[in-house]
Amino acid sequence: MRKLKNLKLIFILLIILGNTFYAQKSNVQIAGDYVQILIPVSAAASTFFKDDKSGRIEFIEAFATCLSATYLLKFTIKRERPDGSSSLSFPSGHTSSSFQAASFIHFRYGFEYAIPGYLAAAFVGYSRVYAKKHYTSDVLAGAALGILSSYVFTDKYEKVNIIPSIEGNSFGFNLSYKF
């Protein structure tokens, strides 16, 4: 219950802070900004709800790799944004983090759980092009980077694991079940 209260508090703070900074933005851009935070928070929260410690570590590794690669590319390539506001257009960070989180859920827990995340991540990409912060190629590269990061670091969550073992002349199985 305490975890839910913490998530609610974080969400309320994001809304309050967000309204201060978004006075000049369109509703589509504002929604995209919020959703790009909501998807990774949801993916990370899923590891707590399932008490999935190894999944939590995998999420952090994939997320950190995704963000590091995204910003390394941004500062190396220095592509100007369509609106001319900066030279950090390629790849889209909003999109890479959104697709990283959605694909983490897909690779860890199954595609059926990731469908809402993928739809939300696609909206985030659309919102970045709509707001003239990115070109379509920036968004596609961000999506690919996010998916690749999760693909590399994420293993499928299994409630039941059967692992064969061989020691000397003995052969057997180790069985584990996650509650």
C-alpha positions in Angstrom: 0.0 0.0 0.0 2.9 2.3 0.8 4.3 1.8 -2.7 1.0 3.0 -4.2 1.0 6.1 -2.1 4.6 6.9 -3.2 3.6 6.4 -6.9 0.6 8.7 -6.4 2.8 11.4 -4.8 5.3 11.2 -7.6 2.5 11.5 -10.2 0.9 14.5 -8.4 4.3 16.2 -8.2 4.9 15.7 -11.9 1.5 17.3 -12.7 2.2 20.3 -10.5 5.8 20.8 -11.8 4.7 20.1 -15.4 2.0 22.7 -15.4 4.6 25.3 -14.5 6.9 24.5 -17.4 4.3 23.8 -20.1 2.5 27.1 -20.5 3.8 27.5 -24.1 3.3 24.0 -25.3 0.4 22.3 -27.2 -1.8 19.7 -25.5 -0.3 17.0 -27.7 3.2 17.9 -26.7 2.3 18.1 -23.0 0.6 14.7 -23.1 3.6 13.2 -24.9 5.9 14.7 -22.2 3.9 13.1 -19.4 3.4 9.8 -21.1 7.1 9.4 -21.8 7.6 9.5 -18.0 4.6 7.3 -17.2 5.8 4.4 -19.4 9.2 3.9 -17.7 7.6 4.4 -14.2 5.0 1.8 -15.0 7.7 -0.7 -16.3 9.8 -0.2 -13.2 6.7 -0.4 -10.9 5.8 -3.8 -12.5 9.0 -5.2 -11.1 8.0 -4.2 -7.6 4.4 -5.5 -8.0 5.8 -8.9 -9.1 8.6 -8.8 -6.6 10.9 -9.4 -9.5 14.4 -8.3 -8.3 16.3 -9.7 -11.3 13.8 -7.9 -13.6 14.4 -4.7 -11.7 18.1 -5.0 -12.3 17.6 -5.8 -16.0 15.3 -2.7 -16.4 17.8 -0.4 -14.8 20.6 -1.8 -17.0 18.6 -1.4 -20.1 17.3 2.0 -19.2 20.8 3.3 -18.3 22.2 1.9 -21.5 19.4 3.4 -23.6 19.8 6.9 -22.0 23.6 6.8 -22.2 23.6 5.8 -25.9 20.8 8.3 -26.7 22.8 11.3 -25.2 26.1 10.1 -26.6 24.5 10.2 -30.0 22.8 13.5 -29.4 26.1 15.2 -28.4 28.1 13.5 -31.1 25.7 14.0 -34.1 24.4 17.4 -33.1 21.5 17.4 -35.6 19.4 20.6 -35.5 15.8 20.3 -34.4 13.1 21.1 -36.9 12.0 24.1 -34.8 15.7 25.3 -34.6 15.6 25.3 -30.8 18.8 23.2 -30.3 21.2 20.8 -32.0 20.1 17.8 -30.0 17.5 16.3 -32.3 19.0 12.8 -33.2 17.8 10.5 -31.7 14.6 11.3 -29.8 15.2 10.7 -26.1 11.5 10.8 -25.3 10.9 8.0 -27.8 14.0 5.9 -26.8 13.0 5.8 -23.2 9.4 5.1 -24.0 10.1 2.2 -26.3 12.8 0.9 -24.0 10.2 0.6 -21.2 7.5 -0.8 -23.4 9.8 -3.4 -24.9 11.1 -4.3 -21.4 7.5 -5.3 -20.4 7.2 -7.2 -23.7 10.5 -9.1 -23.4 10.1 -9.7 -19.6 6.4 -10.4 -19.1 4.9 -11.0 -22.6 3.6 -9.1 -25.6 0.0 -8.9 -24.4 1.1 -6.8 -21.4 3.2 -4.5 -23.6 0.5 -3.5 -26.1 -0.6 -0.4 -24.1 3.0 0.6 -23.6 3.8 0.3 -27.3 0.7 2.3 -28.2 1.7 5.0 -25.7 5.3 5.0 -26.9 4.0 5.4 -30.5 2.0 8.4 -29.3 5.1 9.9 -27.7 7.0 9.6 -31.0 4.1 11.2 -32.8 4.0 14.0 -30.2 7.7 14.8 -30.8 7.2 15.1 -34.6 4.0 17.1 -34.1 5.7 19.5 -31.8 8.5 19.9 -34.4 11.1 18.8 -31.9 12.2 15.8 -34.0 12.2 14.5 -37.5 10.6 11.1 -38.2 14.0 9.5 -38.5 14.9 10.8 -35.0 11.9 9.1 -33.6 12.5 5.8 -35.5 16.1 5.8 -34.3 15.0 6.4 -30.7 12.5 3.6 -30.9 15.1 1.2 -32.3 17.6 2.2 -29.7 15.1 1.7 -26.9 13.9 -1.7 -28.2 17.5 -2.9 -28.7 18.5 -1.9 -25.2 15.8 -4.0 -23.7 16.4 -6.9 -26.1 20.0 -7.1 -25.0 19.4 -6.9 -21.2 16.0 -8.5 -20.6 15.3 -12.2 -20.0 11.8 -13.7 -20.0 10.2 -13.8 -16.6 9.5 -17.4 -15.6 7.5 -18.4 -12.6 8.7 -22.0 -12.9 12.3 -22.8 -13.8 13.5 -26.3 -14.4 17.3 -26.4 -14.7 19.1 -29.6 -15.5 22.2 -30.3 -13.5 25.1 -32.8 -13.9 27.6 -33.5 -11.1 30.0 -36.3 -11.6 28.0 -39.4 -12.3 24.7 -37.8 -11.1 22.1 -36.2 -13.3 19.1 -34.3 -12.0 16.9 -31.2 -12.2 16.6 -28.1 -10.0 13.1 -26.8 -9.8 12.2 -23.3 -8.6 8.9 -21.6 -8.4 8.4 -17.8 -7.9 5.3 -16.8 -5.8 
